[in-house]
Amino acid sequence: MSEQQRLFVIVTLVFMAVLSSAILLVYSKHQSRKLFVELQGLKHQVDEANTEWGQLQLEQSAWSGHGRIEQVARERLSMVMPSADKVVFINP
């Protein structure tokens, strides 16, 4: 093999290495951008879930308030608050 052929082979190998590394760099950048977009979407879902959780906690506290429980007891169960003379205290 002559010196010129060796030089041609070396230049060709270097060119192929540079080309393949450039293609891999573009591919890795594309993958990292896709993963970043996916991560942002997941963060958005977490924020929405936290907001919904807070709203559910507020709703639960409103539905379990004393006034709400008394109202439901009166309307659905026909319960009434006893008068003072009908209340009996039992001491142990």
C-alpha positions in Angstrom: 0.0 0.0 0.0 1.4 3.3 -1.0 1.7 6.4 1.2 -1.0 8.1 -0.7 -3.5 5.3 -0.1 -2.7 5.1 3.6 -3.3 8.8 3.9 -6.6 8.5 2.0 -7.7 5.6 4.4 -6.7 7.7 7.5 -8.5 10.8 6.2 -11.6 8.7 5.4 -11.6 7.1 8.8 -11.3 10.5 10.5 -14.1 11.9 8.4 -16.3 8.9 9.2 -15.6 9.3 13.0 -16.4 13.1 12.8 -19.6 12.5 10.9 -20.8 9.7 13.2 -20.0 11.8 16.3 -21.9 14.8 14.8 -24.9 12.5 14.1 -24.8 11.1 17.6 -24.6 14.6 19.1 -27.7 15.8 17.2 -29.5 12.6 18.2 -28.6 13.1 21.9 -29.7 16.7 21.8 -33.0 15.7 20.3 -33.5 13.0 23.0 -32.6 15.4 25.8 -35.1 18.0 24.5 -37.9 15.4 24.3 -37.1 14.3 27.9 -37.1 17.9 29.1 -40.5 18.5 27.5 -41.8 15.3 29.1 -40.4 16.4 32.5 -42.1 19.8 32.2 -45.4 18.0 31.4 -45.1 15.8 34.5 -44.3 18.9 36.6 -47.5 20.5 35.3 -49.5 17.4 36.2 -48.0 17.4 39.7 -49.0 21.1 40.1 -52.5 20.3 38.9 -52.8 17.4 41.3 -51.6 19.5 44.2 -54.1 22.2 43.3 -56.9 19.6 43.1 -55.8 18.1 46.4 -56.0 21.5 48.1 -59.5 22.1 46.7 -60.6 18.7 47.9 -59.3 19.4 51.4 -61.1 22.7 51.5 -64.3 21.0 50.3 -64.0 18.3 52.9 -63.5 20.8 55.7 -66.6 22.7 54.5 -68.7 19.5 54.3 -67.7 18.3 57.7 -68.3 21.5 59.6 -70.6 21.4 62.6 -73.2 23.6 60.9 -73.3 21.3 57.9 -73.6 18.2 60.1 -76.5 19.7 62.1 -78.2 20.7 58.9 -78.0 17.2 57.4 -79.1 15.7 60.6 -82.2 17.9 60.6 -83.1 17.5 57.0 -82.3 13.8 56.3 -82.7 12.2 59.7 -85.4 14.5 61.1 -83.3 15.0 64.2 -83.9 18.1 66.4 -81.9 19.7 69.2 -83.5 18.8 72.6 -84.7 21.6 74.8 -82.8 22.4 77.9 -85.3 20.7 80.2 -85.0 17.4 78.4 -81.2 17.2 78.6 -79.9 14.9 81.3 -76.3 14.8 82.6 -75.0 11.5 84.0 -72.1 11.6 86.4 -69.9 8.5 86.7 
